[in-house]
Amino acid sequence: MLKDNGYTVAATYTGNYKAAAVFSKANSINVYRFDVGYFNACETSIARITADLGPIKVLVNNAGITRDGTMYRIERDKWDAVYKHELRIFNMSRLVIESMRSKGFGRIVNIRSINDQAG
């Protein structure tokens, strides 16, 4: 939808290179590989995306992993992995917010897991 409305779109991924390449070719969208759970990786990648495509006007935070489990069933390592990926909201948003503010325009959309609706 963003591309259809004139925005230059970049997509990110962490693991499946083949799927990312197929997606990129099919949609004419640049893809960038990094782990949004690490601030430094986000910082480096945001700089690269901005250099390649220009300032980021719209950020859609939708990275996630599935390690489902209720509090009394989930193991600590799975919880830590989910929590690290939830940091994406801060990591990515923090790195684009100043540019958006200085330009007087920007949008950040946070897409969360359906599991966030259940305790």
C-alpha positions in Angstrom: 0.0 0.0 0.0 2.8 2.4 0.8 4.5 1.7 -2.5 1.2 2.2 -4.3 0.9 5.6 -2.7 4.3 6.8 -3.9 6.5 5.9 -1.0 9.9 4.2 -1.5 9.7 1.1 0.6 12.4 -1.0 2.2 11.8 -4.3 3.9 14.0 -6.0 6.5 14.5 -9.6 7.5 16.8 -11.7 9.7 17.1 -15.2 8.4 15.5 -16.4 5.2 17.6 -15.0 2.4 15.9 -16.9 -0.4 12.4 -15.7 0.6 13.7 -12.2 0.9 15.3 -12.3 -2.5 12.1 -13.6 -4.0 10.1 -10.9 -2.3 12.5 -8.2 -3.4 12.4 -9.3 -7.0 8.6 -9.8 -7.1 7.9 -6.4 -5.5 10.8 -4.3 -6.6 11.5 -3.5 -3.0 15.0 -3.3 -1.5 15.6 -5.7 1.4 18.0 -5.4 4.3 19.2 -8.1 6.6 19.7 -7.4 10.3 18.4 -8.3 13.8 16.1 -5.5 15.2 16.8 -6.8 18.7 20.3 -5.2 18.6 20.5 -1.4 18.7 23.9 -1.2 16.9 22.6 -3.4 14.0 19.6 -1.2 13.7 21.7 2.0 13.7 24.0 0.6 11.0 21.1 -0.5 8.9 19.1 2.7 9.2 22.2 4.6 8.1 22.5 2.3 5.1 18.8 2.5 4.2 18.8 6.2 4.5 21.9 6.5 2.3 20.4 4.1 -0.3 16.8 5.4 -0.4 16.6 8.8 1.5 15.1 9.8 4.8 12.6 7.5 6.4 9.2 9.1 6.5 7.1 6.0 7.7 8.4 3.2 9.9 6.3 0.1 10.3 7.5 -2.0 13.3 6.3 -5.5 12.6 9.2 -7.8 13.4 8.4 -10.7 15.6 9.1 -14.2 16.6 6.9 -17.0 17.8 7.8 -18.5 21.2 4.3 -18.8 22.5 3.5 -19.9 26.0 1.7 -18.7 29.1 3.8 -17.4 32.0 3.8 -20.7 33.8 4.8 -22.7 30.7 7.3 -20.6 28.9 11.0 -21.3 29.5 13.3 -18.4 30.3 15.3 -18.5 27.1 12.2 -18.3 25.0 10.9 -15.4 27.1 14.3 -13.6 26.7 14.1 -14.1 22.9 10.6 -12.6 22.7 11.5 -9.7 24.9 14.6 -8.9 22.9 12.5 -8.7 19.7 10.0 -6.5 21.5 12.8 -4.0 21.8 12.3 -3.4 18.1 9.8 -0.7 18.9 12.4 1.4 20.8 15.4 0.5 18.6 13.9 1.4 15.3 11.7 4.2 16.5 14.5 5.9 18.4 16.7 5.9 15.3 14.2 7.6 13.0 12.3 10.0 15.3 14.7 12.9 15.3 14.8 13.0 11.5 11.0 12.9 11.4 10.8 15.7 14.0 13.3 17.9 12.2 11.4 17.5 8.9 8.0 18.1 10.5 6.6 14.8 9.3 6.8 11.2 10.1 4.6 8.2 11.0 5.5 5.2 13.2 3.1 2.2 13.0 3.6 -0.6 15.6 2.1 -3.9 14.7 2.0 -6.3 17.7 1.3 -10.0 18.1 -2.3 -11.3 18.5 -0.9 -13.0 21.6 -0.5 -9.6 23.3 -4.3 -9.6 23.7 -4.2 -12.6 26.0 -2.7 -12.6 29.5 
